[in-house]
Amino acid sequence: MSKRKILIADDEFYIRELVKDALSSNYIILEASDGEEAIDAARKEKPSLILMDIMLPKLDGIGACYILKSEVATKRIPIIMVSVRTDKLDQEYCKSMGSDGYLTKPFSFEALLETVKRFI
């Protein structure tokens, strides 16, 4: 059985590297540094999960999430929004735009693995 793909959409290289280091032994890791790259990668690669930062250049993560959830080819891909924002209103807004979950930065290795396992 081939490894499942996870798309990490974050403009911070350090965050992408941390997540890649944590998950690359079990998953194929795809990367995007802005919202437009995330949409392109999701359309092309059809990952099993997307971890998307809210604050992305060119197109923010919420906008990218909304677009992906509006398209037939990508709407079933679980999208977990990742942010330093802890406000419940932010989480509810992300959910209303189609996100499937929310992970607050900084997150532990265990929280990351638990979230990934829950949605894959």
MOLINDA-V838413 format. One record per residue. N is the residue number from 1. RES is the residue in one letter. PHI is phi in whole degrees, -180 to 180 (* if undefined). Layout:
n=N res=RES phi=PHI
n=N res=RES phi=PHI
This chain:
n=1 res=M phi=*
n=2 res=S phi=-80
n=3 res=K phi=-70
n=4 res=R phi=-79
n=5 res=K phi=-101
n=6 res=I phi=-125
n=7 res=L phi=-97
n=8 res=I phi=-106
n=9 res=A phi=-111
n=10 res=D phi=-152
n=11 res=D phi=-79
n=12 res=E phi=-94
n=13 res=F phi=-55
n=14 res=Y phi=-59
n=15 res=I phi=-66
n=16 res=R phi=-60
n=17 res=E phi=-66
n=18 res=L phi=-61
n=19 res=V phi=-67
n=20 res=K phi=-61
n=21 res=D phi=-61
n=22 res=A phi=-73
n=23 res=L phi=-114
n=24 res=S phi=-67
n=25 res=S phi=-73
n=26 res=N phi=-114
n=27 res=Y phi=-139
n=28 res=I phi=-84
n=29 res=I phi=-103
n=30 res=L phi=-106
n=31 res=E phi=-130
n=32 res=A phi=-143
n=33 res=S phi=-107
n=34 res=D phi=-152
n=35 res=G phi=-64
n=36 res=E phi=-67
n=37 res=E phi=-62
n=38 res=A phi=-62
n=39 res=I phi=-63
n=40 res=D phi=-60
n=41 res=A phi=-65
n=42 res=A phi=-65
n=43 res=R phi=-64
n=44 res=K phi=-77
n=45 res=E phi=-97
n=46 res=K phi=47
n=47 res=P phi=-66
n=48 res=S phi=-80
n=49 res=L phi=-159
n=50 res=I phi=-123
n=51 res=L phi=-104
n=52 res=M phi=-122
n=53 res=D phi=-67
n=54 res=I phi=-72
n=55 res=M phi=-92
n=56 res=L phi=-120
n=57 res=P phi=-74
n=58 res=K phi=68
n=59 res=L phi=-147
n=60 res=D phi=-68
n=61 res=G phi=-63
n=62 res=I phi=-67
n=63 res=G phi=-63
n=64 res=A phi=-65
n=65 res=C phi=-60
n=66 res=Y phi=-59
n=67 res=I phi=-63
n=68 res=L phi=-64
n=69 res=K phi=-75
n=70 res=S phi=-90
n=71 res=E phi=-101
n=72 res=V phi=-57
n=73 res=A phi=-71
n=74 res=T phi=-123
n=75 res=K phi=-67
n=76 res=R phi=-89
n=77 res=I phi=-74
n=78 res=P phi=-65
n=79 res=I phi=-121
n=80 res=I phi=-105
n=81 res=M phi=-80
n=82 res=V phi=-123
n=83 res=S phi=-160
n=84 res=V phi=-81
n=85 res=R phi=-71
n=86 res=T phi=-110
n=87 res=D phi=-66
n=88 res=K phi=-61
n=89 res=L phi=-64
n=90 res=D phi=-63
n=91 res=Q phi=-65
n=92 res=E phi=-66
n=93 res=Y phi=-64
n=94 res=C phi=-60
n=95 res=K phi=-63
n=96 res=S phi=-67
n=97 res=M phi=-91
n=98 res=G phi=114
n=99 res=S phi=-66
n=100 res=D phi=-98
n=101 res=G phi=-166
n=102 res=Y phi=-147
n=103 res=L phi=-127
n=104 res=T phi=-92
n=105 res=K phi=-84
n=106 res=P phi=-74
n=107 res=F phi=-117
n=108 res=S phi=-83
n=109 res=F phi=-56
n=110 res=E phi=-65
n=111 res=A phi=-64
n=112 res=L phi=-64
n=113 res=L phi=-62
n=114 res=E phi=-61
n=115 res=T phi=-64
n=116 res=V phi=-60
n=117 res=K phi=-62
n=118 res=R phi=-66
n=119 res=F phi=-104
n=120 res=I phi=-107
